[in-house]
Amino acid sequence: MQLNKQKFALAAAAVMSGWSVICAVLVAIAPNLALTLFSWMVHLVNLKAGVSFPGAIYGIIEVFILTYITAYAFALLHNKFIQPKT
């Protein structure tokens, strides 16, 4: 089965827009927590300290969970968008 490119792109854009809103809210209400979470995911490097082993593991777990949720939401929205209108 081929994906409908326009509908899949719409689903992806909707999901990523949602993540952007979540990110903005998190940074606004809890900037230190946001920095910690994002630093685990992107291996934010302070020149005085490297990535710790637990930080790397937390980052892997975080990326796995966020990827799973994102892919699930993409599939859910894609399937909703390709359903024929009644």
C-alpha positions in Angstrom: 0.0 0.0 0.0 1.3 3.4 -0.9 0.9 6.3 1.4 -1.0 9.3 0.2 2.0 11.8 0.3 -0.1 14.9 1.0 -2.2 13.3 3.7 0.9 11.8 5.4 2.7 15.2 5.2 -0.4 16.8 6.8 -0.4 14.3 9.6 3.3 14.8 10.2 3.0 18.6 10.2 0.1 18.4 12.7 2.0 16.1 15.0 5.2 18.1 14.9 3.2 21.4 15.4 1.8 19.7 18.5 5.4 18.9 19.8 6.4 22.5 19.1 3.5 23.8 21.2 4.4 21.3 24.0 8.0 22.4 23.8 7.2 26.1 24.0 4.9 25.6 27.0 7.5 23.5 28.8 10.2 26.1 28.2 7.8 28.9 29.4 6.7 27.2 32.6 9.8 25.0 33.5 12.9 26.2 31.7 15.4 24.2 33.8 13.4 21.0 33.3 13.1 21.7 29.6 16.9 22.2 29.4 17.6 19.0 31.2 15.2 16.9 29.1 16.4 18.4 25.8 20.1 18.1 26.8 19.6 14.3 27.3 18.1 14.0 23.9 20.6 16.1 21.9 23.7 15.5 24.0 24.0 19.1 24.9 27.6 19.6 25.7 28.9 22.0 28.3 32.6 22.5 27.7 33.3 21.8 31.3 31.4 18.5 31.4 30.6 15.7 28.9 27.6 13.5 28.5 27.2 11.2 31.5 26.4 7.5 31.0 23.0 7.9 32.8 22.3 11.0 30.7 22.9 9.1 27.5 20.7 6.2 28.7 17.9 8.7 29.6 18.3 10.3 26.2 17.9 7.0 24.4 14.8 6.2 26.5 13.4 9.6 25.8 14.0 9.5 22.1 12.4 6.0 21.9 9.3 7.1 23.8 8.9 10.3 21.8 9.5 8.5 18.5 6.9 5.8 19.4 4.3 8.5 20.3 5.1 10.5 17.2 5.0 7.6 14.8 1.7 6.4 16.4 0.2 9.8 16.1 1.4 10.1 12.5 -0.2 6.7 11.6 -3.5 7.6 13.5 -3.8 11.0 11.8 -2.8 9.6 8.4 -5.4 6.9 8.5 -8.0 9.5 9.6 -7.0 11.8 6.7 -7.2 9.0 4.0 -10.7 7.8 5.1 -13.3 8.8 2.5 -15.6 11.6 3.6 -19.2 10.5 4.1 
